[in-house]
C-alpha cells in the first residue's frame, strides 16, 4: 500500500485518527501552464502581484491577532481584578462564611487560573502578531527590490525592441525610395531632375545619395537587432528566471509563515479551552482538588446558619422577667394634695447628700484604648463655669445612628472625654439652671441633679427604659413651668437602677417638684460666648472635653439622617444666611436646644446648609485638619503610583496626627464613606468628595505649587477608598 493510500486510511482499531491526507500532486498540464506563465514577459509582474496578495493577507491576520491579544488581555486582567476584589470583600465580617465562604474562595481561585490562562494566551497572540508583522515588512521590502531590478530589465528589452522596429521602418522607407529612383519611377517629377538647396541634381546623383542612406540605415538596423536580441537573451536566460525564482521563494515563505501562525492560533485556542476545562473540572487521577461543580454542591446552608447562630451564643443578653405595670406614686390621690403648696426652703436636701454618691462606673471606663483617656479637661477653678455640658461627656451623646444609649452604659467609640467628664462632675453647674429668688438658690445644687435644659442631655435618655418617667409627661402639670425641672439625667445612678423595679423613693427632706414652680421666675443669666469657629481642635478639646467638636457631630448627624440621598450633597452650596445664622448660634450659644440637628426645623429643612456649615468649620480652622506640619508628607505619599504603598504611607502619617485631629478625621471619613455608599442616588463618588474636601482638609502652605491641588484630591480620595483599612468601624 502506497503512502498516499495509507494517509487516507480509516481510523484503526484503537480509535486513533491518522494524519490528514497530503495534498494531491499537480498534473502535467498545470505544470506546463505554470511554466509558460513564469517564462513569459508577464512572469515577473504576475509574481509581484501574487507576493503583494500574500503580504496583505499576512498583515491582515497580524492585525487580527493584535486586536485579539488586546481584548483577551483586557478581559483576563479585568477578570483577575474582579476575582481579587470580590474575594477581599467576602473576607469582611459582613459576608457569609463557613462552607459558602470556602466554596466561594475555590470558585474565585478557578477564575483566577482561567484569567492566568487568558493572559498567557494574549501574550502568545501578541508574539505571533509581531512575527507576522516583521515578516510582512521584510517581504514587502524584498518585493520592492526585485520589482525594480526585474521590471527594469524587461523595460530595457522593450525599449531596444522599439528602437529596432523604428530603425527597420526607416530602413524600409529608404530602400523603397532608392528602388523607385533606380527604376526611373520619379512619381510625376518632370525631366527626371531633383531640386535641392544646393541646386539641381541629376538622376544619377540622387540615386547615389539614396543608396548611401539605405546602406547606413541597413547597418543601423542590423546593429539594433543584434543588441535587442542579446538583451532579450540575457533577460530570458538569467534576469527573469532569477527574479521569478526569488519572488516564488518570498511567496512560499510568506504563505508558509501565515499558515504556521494560523496553525499555532488554532493550537493555542485548543490549549486555552483545555486549560480552562481542567481548571473547572480537574482530572481526578492527577489532582485532589475539587471541581467547580463539586465546590458549589458542597455548600451546606443549614450548617452555615447553625454555625453562625451557635457562634452568637456567647452574646446572649441576660434574661429579664416579664413586663410589669407599676403605677407612678405621683398619680396617687394621697400625693396630689401636698403638691399644691410650697414646702419650706429649709426642707431642701443639702448638697452633700447628692455629691456623695459615686458616679456610675459605666460612664468613666474606656471602651477602647486611646491616648484621649490620659488627657483630662482643665479643672473648673481655672475658668468660669461652663454654660453647657453636652450631656456631661461624649458617652452621653448618642452615635450617629440607632437609639440613644442610657447614661450608665459605656459607649462603643473612641472615648477620650471620659476623664474630662469625671473632672466636670465636681464643677459648679450653670447659674441659669434655677429660676426664681427662692431660698433654694442660696444652696449649691448638686452637679448631676440639674444639668442645663438642653436637647443635648435630657432628651437623649427620655426614651430609655432605665430611668423614671419624665415629669413633663404628667397630665396635671403646667407645661410652661416644667423647663427648670431636670431631665432624667438628674436621677442618681442608684435611683436609675431602682426605677424599673418600683416607684422612685422620695428623699425625706426633698420637697415635691411642684414647690419649685411656686417661686417667681428670674431673668436667666446668659453664659459667656464659647466660639467654635476659628478655634483650633486642640483648644476645643481642652475646653469642651470632646474629641469630635459638637458642630462636626451635629452636621454629620444631620447629613446621615436627611442628606445621604440628596443629589450633590457637599457639592451644592446651601443658603448663606442660614449658614451664617447657624455659625453665629454655635459661637454664641452652643448649648441651645435649637442646635439639635435631629430636628430638621433647627436647620431650616436645608441639609445643604448643614453641609456648607461643616465645610466652613474646617476652612476656618487655624491649622487644617491634616495639619500644615504634615502637608509635604501627605503630598509625597500621594505621588506613589502603587495603591498599596500609597495607602500604607498615608496610614502611617494619619496615625501620627494629634488626637483631636485623628478623632475628627476618623468621624468625617466614616461619614463620607456612608455618603459614598449612597452614590447611586446622591451622585457623590469618592473622587467627587475628594475634589470638595481636598483643599478644605489640607489647606495651603507657603510656597506650595499650584499642581498640589491634584495631589490633595488624591490624598483624600485614597483615604475615602481605604476608610475601613485606615480606621476601625463603629459597627
C-alpha positions in Angstrom: 0.0 0.0 0.0 1.4 3.4 -1.0 1.9 6.3 1.4 -0.9 8.2 -0.2 -3.3 5.3 0.4 -2.0 5.0 4.0 -2.6 8.6 4.7 -6.3 8.3 3.7 -6.9 5.1 5.7 -9.8 5.0 8.1 -9.2 5.1 11.9 -7.5 2.0 13.3 -9.0 -0.4 15.9 -7.7 1.7 18.8 -9.8 4.7 17.6 -6.7 6.8 16.7 -7.3 9.0 13.7 -4.4 9.3 11.2 -3.0 12.5 9.8 -5.0 14.3 7.1 -4.1 13.3 3.5 -1.2 15.0 1.8 -2.1 17.5 -1.0 -2.6 15.9 -4.4 0.3 16.5 -6.9 -0.1 18.9 -9.8 -1.0 17.5 -13.2 1.5 17.8 -16.1 -0.8 20.2 -17.9 -1.0 22.5 -14.9 2.8 22.4 -14.5 3.2 23.3 -18.2 0.9 26.2 -17.9 2.6 27.5 -14.8 6.0 27.2 -16.5 4.7 29.1 -19.6 3.5 31.9 -17.5 6.7 32.2 -15.4 8.9 32.3 -18.5 6.8 34.7 -20.4 7.1 38.5 -20.4 4.4 38.7 -17.7 6.0 36.3 -15.4 7.7 38.9 -13.2 4.6 41.2 -13.0 2.3 38.2 -12.2 4.6 37.0 -9.3 4.8 40.6 -8.0 1.0 40.7 -7.8 0.9 37.3 -6.1 3.5 38.4 -3.5 1.5 41.5 -2.8 -1.5 39.4 -2.0 0.5 37.2 0.4 1.9 40.3 2.2 -1.6 41.8 2.5 -3.0 38.6 3.9 -0.2 38.3 6.5 -0.7 42.0 7.5 -4.5 41.4 7.9 -4.0 38.3 10.1 -1.4 40.1 12.2 -3.8 42.9 12.8 -6.5 40.4 13.8 -4.1 38.7 16.2 -3.1 42.0 17.8 -6.6 43.1 18.4 -7.5 39.7 19.8 -4.5 39.9 22.1 -5.6 43.3 23.4 -9.2 42.0 24.0 -8.0 38.8 25.7 -5.5 40.7 27.9 -8.1 43.2 29.0 -10.7 40.5 29.7 -8.2 38.4 31.6 -6.8 41.3 33.7 -10.3 42.6 34.4 -11.4 39.1 35.5 -8.4 38.7 37.8 -9.0 42.1 39.4 -12.7 41.3 39.8 -11.9 38.0 41.5 -9.4 39.6 43.8 -11.8 42.4 44.8 -14.7 40.1 45.3 -12.6 37.7 47.4 -11.4 40.6 49.6 -14.9 41.9 50.1 -16.1 38.4 51.1 -13.5 38.1 53.8 -15.0 41.0 55.7 -17.3 40.3 58.6 -20.5 41.4 56.9 -20.5 38.4 54.5 -21.2 34.7 54.9 -18.5 32.2 55.9 -18.4 28.5 56.5 -19.0 26.2 53.6 -20.2 29.0 51.4 -17.0 31.0 52.1 -14.8 28.1 51.2 -16.7 27.3 48.0 -16.6 31.0 47.1 -12.8 31.1 47.6 -12.4 28.0 45.4 -14.6 29.5 42.7 -12.5 32.7 42.7 -9.3 30.6 42.6 -10.7 28.7 39.5 -11.5 32.0 37.8 -8.1 33.4 38.7 -6.4 30.4 37.0 -8.6 30.9 34.0 -7.5 34.6 33.9 -3.9 33.5 34.1 -4.5 31.2 31.1 -6.1 34.1 29.2 -3.1 36.3 30.0 -0.7 33.7 28.6 -2.9 33.3 25.6 -2.9 37.0 25.0 0.9 37.1 25.2 1.2 34.3 22.7 -1.1 36.1 20.3 0.8 39.3 20.6 4.1 37.5 19.8 2.5 35.9 16.8 1.3 39.3 15.6 4.8 40.8 15.9 6.3 37.9 14.0 3.9 38.2 11.1 4.2 42.0 11.0 8.0 41.7 10.8 7.8 39.0 8.1 5.4 41.2 6.0 7.7 44.2 6.3 10.8 42.1 5.2 8.8 40.6 2.3 7.5 44.0 1.2 11.0 45.4 1.2 12.3 42.5 -0.9 9.4 42.8 -3.3 10.3 46.4 -4.0 13.9 45.5 -4.7 13.1 42.7 -7.1 10.4 44.8 -8.7 12.9 47.5 -9.5 15.6 45.1 -10.9 13.3 42.7 -12.8 11.0 45.3 -14.4 14.0 47.5 -15.3 15.5 44.6 -17.4 12.1 43.9 -19.0 11.7 47.6 -19.8 15.2 47.8 -21.3 14.4 44.9 -23.7 11.1 46.6 -24.6 12.9 49.9 -25.4 15.6 48.2 -27.5 12.9 46.3 -29.5 11.0 49.5 -30.1 14.2 51.2 -31.3 14.8 48.2 -33.6 11.4 48.4 -35.1 11.8 52.2 -35.7 15.2 51.6 -37.4 13.6 48.9 -39.6 10.8 51.2 -40.7 13.4 53.9 -41.7 15.5 51.3 -43.5 12.4 50.0 -45.4 11.4 53.5 -46.4 14.9 54.4 -47.8 15.1 51.1 -49.7 11.7 51.7 -51.4 12.7 55.2 -52.4 16.0 54.0 -53.8 14.2 51.4 -55.8 11.9 54.0 -57.4 14.8 56.2 -58.3 16.8 53.3 -59.7 13.9 52.1 -61.9 13.0 55.6 -63.1 9.7 55.9 -61.4 10.0 59.5 -60.4 6.4 59.8 -59.2 5.4 62.6 -61.6 8.6 64.7 -61.3 9.3 66.4 -64.8 12.6 65.9 -66.6 13.9 63.5 -64.2 15.8 66.3 -62.3 15.7 66.7 -58.5 15.6 70.1 -56.8 17.5 70.9 -53.7 19.1 73.8 -51.7 22.4 73.4 -53.4 21.0 73.3 -56.9 19.5 70.8 -59.2 20.6 67.2 -59.0 20.6 64.7 -61.8 19.0 61.3 -61.5 22.4 59.6 -61.1 23.4 61.8 -58.2 20.1 61.3 -56.5 20.3 57.6 -56.9 23.8 57.6 -55.4 22.6 59.6 -52.3 19.7 57.2 -51.7 22.0 54.2 -52.0 24.4 55.6 -49.4 21.5 56.4 -47.0 20.0 53.0 -47.5 23.2 51.3 -46.7 23.7 53.4 -43.5 20.1 52.5 -42.4 20.8 48.9 -43.1 23.8 48.9 -40.8 21.9 50.8 -38.0 19.0 48.3 -38.2 21.3 45.3 -38.1 23.1 46.7 -35.0 19.9 47.3 -33.1 18.7 43.9 -33.9 21.8 42.3 -32.5 21.6 44.5 -29.3 17.9 43.7 -28.8 18.5 40.0 -29.3 21.4 39.9 -26.9 19.4 41.8 -24.2 16.4 39.6 -24.6 18.6 36.5 -24.3 20.1 38.0 -21.1 16.7 38.6 -19.7 15.2 35.2 -20.7 18.2 33.2 -19.5 19.3 35.0 -16.4 17.4 38.1 -15.1 13.9 36.8 -15.5 14.4 33.3 -14.0 16.3 34.8 -11.1 13.7 37.4 -10.4 10.8 34.9 -10.7 12.6 32.3 -8.5 13.2 35.0 -5.8 9.6 36.1 -5.9 8.4 32.5 -5.7 10.6 31.9 -2.6 9.2 35.1 -1.0 5.6 34.0 -1.7 6.2 30.5 -0.4 7.9 31.9 2.8 5.2 34.4 3.4 2.4 31.8 2.8 4.2 29.2 4.9 4.6 31.6 7.8 1.0 32.7 7.6 -0.2 29.0 7.6 2.1 28.2 10.5 0.8 31.1 12.6 -2.8 30.1 11.8 -2.0 26.6 13.0 -0.4 28.0 16.2 -3.6 30.1 16.7 -5.7 27.0 16.5 -3.4 25.1 18.8 -3.4 28.0 21.4 -7.2 28.1 21.3 -7.4 24.4 22.0 -4.8 24.8 24.8 -6.8 27.7 26.3 -10.1 25.8 26.3 -8.4 22.7 27.6 -6.7 24.6 30.4 -9.9 26.3 31.4 -11.7 23.0 31.3 -9.1 21.4 33.6 -9.3 24.4 35.9 -13.1 24.0 36.1 -13.1 20.2 36.3 -9.6 18.8 37.0 -8.7 15.1 36.4 -9.2 13.0 39.5 -6.1 10.9 38.8 -3.7 13.8 38.8 -5.2 16.2 41.3 -7.0 16.1 44.6 -8.7 19.5 44.2 -12.4 19.7 43.7 -14.1 20.7 40.5 -16.1 23.9 40.4 -19.4 22.0 40.4 -18.3 19.9 43.4 -17.3 23.0 45.3 -20.6 24.7 44.8 -22.6 21.5 45.6 -20.6 21.3 48.9 -22.4 24.4 50.2 -24.4 23.5 53.3 -26.8 26.4 54.0 -28.3 24.7 57.1 -24.8 24.1 58.6 -23.7 27.6 57.9 -26.8 29.0 59.6 -26.4 26.8 62.6 -22.7 27.5 63.0 -23.4 31.3 62.8 -26.2 31.1 65.4 -24.1 28.9 67.7 -21.2 31.4 67.5 -23.6 34.1 68.8 -24.4 32.1 71.9 -21.8 33.9 74.0 -23.5 37.2 73.2 -26.9 36.3 74.7 -28.2 39.1 76.9 -29.2 38.3 80.5 -32.8 37.0 80.8 -35.3 39.5 82.2 -38.7 38.9 83.7 -42.0 39.7 82.1 -43.1 43.3 81.7 -44.9 44.6 84.8 -47.0 47.7 85.1 -46.1 50.0 88.0 -48.3 53.0 88.8 -46.3 56.2 89.4 -46.7 57.3 93.0 -47.2 60.9 91.9 -50.6 60.0 90.4 -51.9 58.6 93.7 -54.6 60.9 95.3 -52.7 60.9 98.5 -49.8 62.7 96.9 -51.8 65.3 94.9 -52.9 67.5 97.8 -49.5 68.3 99.3 -48.2 69.1 95.8 -50.2 72.3 95.6 -48.4 74.0 98.5 -44.8 75.1 98.5 -42.6 73.4 101.0 -40.3 75.5 103.4 -36.9 76.2 102.0 -35.2 74.5 104.9 -36.5 71.2 103.7 -34.2 71.3 100.6 -31.7 68.5 100.9 -28.1 69.5 101.5 -25.8 69.3 98.5 -23.7 66.7 100.2 -26.5 64.2 100.0 -26.2 64.2 96.3 -22.5 64.8 95.7 -21.5 61.9 98.0 -23.0 59.4 95.5 -20.3 57.6 93.5 -20.5 58.1 89.7 -21.7 55.2 87.6 -18.8 53.0 86.6 -20.1 52.6 83.1 -19.5 56.3 82.3 -15.9 56.6 83.1 -14.4 53.4 81.8 -12.8 53.4 78.3 -14.3 51.1 75.8 -11.2 51.3 73.6 -7.5 52.1 74.4 -6.7 55.6 73.3 -4.4 58.4 74.2 -7.5 60.5 74.9 -8.2 58.7 78.1 -5.0 60.1 79.6 -5.9 63.7 78.8 -8.2 65.3 81.5 -10.1 68.5 80.9 -8.9 71.7 82.7 -10.2 71.9 86.3 -13.2 74.2 86.9 -11.2 76.5 89.1 -9.3 77.8 86.0 -12.2 79.4 84.3 -15.8 80.4 84.7 -18.5 77.7 84.9 -19.4 76.3 81.5 -22.7 77.2 80.1 -23.3 73.8 78.5 -22.1 70.3 79.1 -23.4 68.3 76.1 -24.7 65.6 78.3 -21.5 65.7 80.6 -19.4 63.5 78.3 -19.1 62.1 74.9 -20.6 58.9 76.3 -23.9 60.8 76.8 -24.0 61.8 73.2 -25.6 59.2 71.0 -23.9 57.7 68.0 -24.9 58.9 64.5 -27.4 56.1 64.1 -29.5 54.0 66.4 -31.5 54.8 69.5 -29.8 56.9 72.3 -27.8 54.9 74.8 -28.6 55.1 78.6 -26.2 57.1 80.7 -25.0 54.1 82.7 -23.9 52.1 79.6 -20.4 52.5 78.1 -20.4 53.9 74.5 -18.6 52.0 71.8 -16.5 54.7 70.3 -13.0 56.3 70.5 -13.5 57.5 74.0 -11.2 60.2 75.2 -13.5 62.6 77.1 -14.5 60.2 79.9 -11.7 61.6 82.0 -12.9 65.1 81.4 -16.4 64.1 82.3 -15.1 62.9 85.7 -13.5 66.2 86.3 -16.6 68.1 85.3 -18.7 66.1 87.8 -17.3 68.3 90.6 -17.6 71.6 88.7 -20.4 74.0 89.7 -23.4 74.0 87.4 -24.5 76.9 85.2 -26.4 79.6 87.0 -29.4 79.6 84.7 -30.4 76.1 85.8 -32.5 77.5 88.6 -35.1 80.3 88.3 -36.7 82.4 90.9 -35.4 84.1 94.1 -36.4 81.2 96.3 -34.1 80.3 99.2 -33.1 77.2 97.2 -30.8 79.3 95.2 -28.7 80.1 98.3 -27.6 76.5 98.5 -25.2 75.0 95.9 -27.3 72.5 93.9 -25.8 69.1 93.2 -24.0 68.8 89.9 -25.9 65.9 88.4 -29.3 66.9 89.8 -30.0 69.7 87.3 -27.9 69.9 84.1 -28.7 72.5 81.5 -32.1 72.2 80.0 -30.9 71.2 76.5 -31.6 68.6 74.0 -28.0 67.5 74.3 -28.6 66.0 77.7 -32.1 65.3 78.9 -33.7 64.4 75.6 -31.2 61.7 74.8 -32.4 59.5 77.6 -36.0 60.3 77.6 -36.8 57.1 75.7 -34.6 54.9 77.9 -36.3 52.3 80.0 -33.7 52.5 82.8 -34.8 55.9 84.0 -38.0 57.1 85.7 -40.8 58.6 83.6 -40.5 62.3 82.7 -42.4 64.7 84.9 -43.2 66.7 81.8 -45.4 63.8 80.7 -47.8 64.1 83.6 -51.3 65.4 82.6 -51.8 67.6 85.6 -48.6 69.7 85.3 -48.3 73.1 83.6 -46.1 72.6 80.5 -44.8 76.2 80.8 -43.3 75.6 84.2 -41.5 72.4 83.5 -38.4 73.8 81.9 -36.4 74.4 85.1 -37.0 70.8 86.1 -34.2 68.5 85.5 -34.5 65.7 82.9 -33.8 62.1 83.5 -30.1 62.8 83.9 -30.9 64.4 87.3 -31.6 60.9 88.7 -28.7 59.4 90.6 -27.3 56.1 89.4 -28.8 54.3 92.3 -32.2 55.8 91.6 -32.0 55.0 87.9 -31.2 51.4 88.6 -34.1 51.1 91.0 -36.7 52.9 88.9 -37.5 49.8 86.9 -38.4 47.7 90.0 -40.6 50.2 91.8 -41.5 53.8 92.1 -38.7 56.2 92.9 -38.2 56.8 96.6 -38.7 60.4 97.7 -36.0 61.8 99.9 -37.4 62.6 103.4 -36.3 66.3 103.2 -36.9 66.7 99.4 -39.8 68.9 98.5 -42.1 67.7 95.7 -41.4 69.1 92.2 -44.4 71.4 92.4 -42.8 73.5 95.1 -40.1 74.7 92.6 -42.8 76.2 90.4 -44.3 78.4 93.1 -41.4 80.8 93.1 -41.5 83.8 90.7 -39.2 83.4 87.6 -36.0 85.3 87.5 -34.2 86.6 84.4 -31.9 84.0 83.1 -28.2 84.7 83.0 -26.5 84.1 79.6 -23.3 82.1 79.6 -20.2 83.8 78.2 -19.7 83.2 74.4 -17.7 80.0 73.6 -16.7 80.3 70.0 -16.2 77.2 67.9 -15.3 78.5 64.5 -11.7 79.7 64.1 -10.6 77.8 67.2 -8.0 75.0 66.9 -9.1 71.5 67.5 -6.7 71.1 70.4 -8.1 74.2 72.1 -11.7 72.9 71.6 -10.8 69.6 73.1 -9.1 71.1 76.1 -12.1 73.4 76.6 -15.1 71.2 75.9 -13.6 67.7 76.5 -14.9 66.5 73.2 -12.6 64.8 70.7 -15.1 65.5 67.8 -16.3 69.1 68.1 -20.1 69.4 68.6 -20.6 71.3 65.3 -19.0 68.4 63.4 -21.0 65.8 65.3 -24.3 67.6 64.7 -23.6 68.3 61.0 -22.6 64.6 60.4 -25.7 63.5 62.3 -28.0 65.7 60.1 -26.5 64.6 56.8 -26.7 60.9 57.9 -30.3 61.3 58.8 -31.6 63.6 56.0 -28.8 64.0 53.3 -27.5 60.7 52.2 -29.9 60.5 49.3 -29.7 64.2 48.3 -28.1 64.6 44.9 -25.0 66.6 45.0 -24.6 66.7 48.8 -21.5 68.6 49.8 -21.1 69.8 46.2 -24.1 72.1 46.2 -24.0 75.2 48.3 -26.7 75.9 50.9 -28.2 79.2 51.8 -25.5 81.7 53.0 -27.9 83.4 55.5 -28.8 80.0 57.0 -25.1 79.1 57.3 -24.2 82.4 59.0 -27.1 82.1 61.4 -26.1 78.6 62.4 -22.5 79.6 62.7 -23.3 82.5 65.0 -25.5 80.3 67.1 -22.7 77.8 67.6 -20.3 80.6 68.5 -22.6 82.4 71.0 -24.9 79.7 72.5 -23.7 76.2 71.6 -25.9 74.7 74.4 -29.1 75.9 72.7 -31.7 73.3 72.1 -32.1 74.8 68.6 -28.8 73.1 67.7 -30.1 69.6 67.9 -30.0 68.7 64.2 -32.1 65.6 64.6 -35.0 68.0 64.2 -34.8 69.4 60.6 -36.6 72.6 61.7 -33.5 73.6 63.5 -31.5 73.9 60.2 -34.5 75.3 58.2 -35.0 71.9 56.4 -32.0 72.7 54.3 -29.4 69.9 54.6 -27.2 71.6 52.1 -26.8 74.5 54.6 -25.6 71.9 57.2 -23.1 70.6 54.7 -21.9 74.1 54.0 -21.6 74.8 57.7 -19.4 71.7 58.1 -17.1 72.8 55.3 -17.0 76.3 56.7 -15.8 74.9 60.1 -12.9 73.1 58.5 -12.0 76.1 56.4 -11.9 78.4 59.4 -9.5 76.1 61.4 -6.2 78.0 62.2 -4.4 74.7 61.4 -6.0 72.4 58.8 -7.4 69.1 59.9 -4.5 67.3 58.3 -2.1 69.9 59.7 0.4 72.1 57.9 3.2 70.2 59.6 2.3 67.0 57.7 1.4 68.8 54.4 4.6 67.9 52.5 4.5 64.3 53.8 0.9 63.9 52.6 1.8 65.3 49.1 4.8 63.0 48.8 2.8 60.0 49.9 0.1 60.8 47.3 2.7 60.7 44.5 3.2 56.9 44.9 1.7 55.1 42.0 1.3 51.8 43.8 -2.1 51.8 45.5 -1.0 49.7 48.5 2.2 51.7 49.1 0.2 55.0 48.9 -2.4 53.7 51.3 0.1 52.5 53.9 2.1 55.7 53.6 -0.9 57.8 54.3 -2.0 55.5 57.1 1.4 56.0 58.9 1.1 59.8 58.6 -2.5 59.7 59.9 -1.5 57.7 62.9 0.9 60.5 63.8 -1.8 63.2 63.8 -2.8 64.9 67.1 -5.5 63.1 69.0 -8.3 65.6 68.3 -7.3 65.7 64.6 -7.3 61.9 64.4 -10.7 61.5 66.0 -12.3 64.2 63.9 -10.8 62.8 60.7 -12.0 59.3 61.6 -15.6 60.5 62.2 -15.5 62.5 59.0 -14.1 59.7 56.9 -16.6 57.1 58.2 -19.4 59.6 57.5 -18.2 60.3 53.9 -17.9 56.6 53.3 -21.6 56.3 54.1 -22.2 59.1 51.6 -20.2 57.1 49.0 -22.4 54.1 49.7 -25.4 56.1 48.6 -23.6 57.4 45.5 -26.2 55.7 43.3 -28.7 58.4 44.4 -26.6 61.3 45.5 -24.1 61.1 42.7 -21.2 61.7 45.0 -18.3 59.3 44.5 -15.1 59.2 46.4 -13.5 61.3 43.6 -16.2 63.9 43.8 -16.0 64.2 47.6 -12.2 64.4 47.4 -12.4 67.3 45.0 -14.7 69.1 47.5 -12.8 68.2 50.7 -9.2 68.1 49.4 -8.3 71.8 49.7 -10.6 72.1 52.8 -8.9 69.4 54.8 -5.3 70.1 53.7 -5.3 73.8 53.4 -2.3 75.6 51.8 1.3 76.2 52.9 3.6 79.0 51.9 5.5 78.2 48.7 3.1 75.4 47.6 2.8 74.6 43.9 -0.5 75.0 42.1 -0.1 71.4 41.0 -0.5 70.3 44.6 -4.3 70.6 44.1 -4.4 67.3 42.3 -2.3 65.6 44.9 -4.6 67.0 47.7 -7.5 65.4 45.9 -5.6 62.1 45.6 -4.8 62.2 49.4 -8.5 62.5 50.4 -9.6 60.1 47.6 -7.2 57.4 48.9 -8.4 57.9 52.5 -12.0 57.5 51.5 -11.4 54.4 49.4 -9.5 52.8 52.2 -11.5 54.1 55.2 -12.0 50.7 56.8 -8.4 49.8 56.3 -7.2 53.0 58.0 -9.9 53.4 60.7 -11.9 50.9 62.6 -15.7 51.0 62.1 -18.1 51.6 65.0 -20.3 48.7 63.9 
